[in-house]
Amino acid sequence: MLRIYTTILEVLRELPAVVAQIEAHDRDLARQLRRASTSIALNCSEGSGCHGGTRRERYRNALGSARETGACLDAAMALGYLEAIDPVLLDRLDHVRAVLVKNAV
């Protein structure tokens, strides 16, 4: 298992308040954020039990979900659903994406 997994779980723990704010304006975007962020953890965990190309593919899927999570947050900000996002949450998400990039190639 990648050590980044614990950071992924920290991101997931911080998201419910953000999801609730988004959900007040856009249930679909909130649902998409939930699915994408959860998919980071699921694909990372699945990848840790695989080998070779399958492992890289799962980490690529996790990376795609991490990028999608960021895009959901960007969209929510652009649409005015959120006033701000905790910089610590954003830093953790950036760290997750950076580690996954290194492991997905």
N, C-alpha and C positions, 0 to 999 in steps of 0.2 A: 504494500500500500504506500502510495506517495505520502510524504510528510505533510503536503499541502492539504490533505484531506481534513485535518482539524481546522484549518483556516476556512475551508469550504463550509464546514458546519457552523463556524462563527458567522459567516456571511448569512447563512440560512436563519440563524437565530436573530439576526438584526433586521431581517426583511419584513416580518409580519406587520410592524407598525407602518412601514412604507407602503406595503400592499393594501392595508386598510385605508390609507389616505387616497391611494389611487382608485380603489374600489368605489369610493364615494362618488367618483366622477365617471369611471369607465370600468365596468366589471370585466369586460373582455381583456383589456390590457392587464388588469390585476391577475386574472387567471393565467394569462400568457407568462407573466413574470414568475408566478408560482411554479408553473410547469418547467420553464427554462432553468430557473435556479435549482430546482430539485434535480433536474437532469444532470447538472454538473456533478453532484455527489454520486448519483447512480452510475453514470458512465465512468467516472474515476474509479469507483469501487469495482465495477465490472472489469475495467482494464487491468486492475492490479492482479486479477486472477487469470489473465490471458498471457500469451507469449507472442513475440515477434510482431508481425503485421497486424494481427487482431488487437494486440495491446495498443499499438500506435493509433489504430482506427478508433478505439474507444476513447483514448485521450483526445483525439481530434474532435470526436463528438462532444466530449466534455468542454473543450475549448470553444466550439461553436455555441454551446449553450451558455457559456460564460460571456461570450460576446453578445449573445441575444439578451441576456440579463442586463448587461450594460446598456444596450439599445432600448430596452423597455424603460429603464430609468431615465435615459436621455429624452425619450419621447414624452414621458410623464412631466419632466421639467419643461420641455418645449411647449407642451399643451397647457401648462399652468396648474397641473394637478398637485404639484409639490412646490413648496417655497424654497426648500433646500434639501440636500441629502448629506447625511453625516459624512464628513471627509474620511473618517476612519473606515467606514463601510466601503467607500470608493477605493481607498488604498488597499484594503484587503482584496477586493474584487480585482484590482489591477495586479496584485501579487499573484493571485490564482491564475489569471490569464497568462502572466509571464512564465510561470512554472509550467503550465500546460503547453505553451508554445515550445519550450525546450524539450518536452517529452513527447510531443506529437510529430516531430520530424524524424 
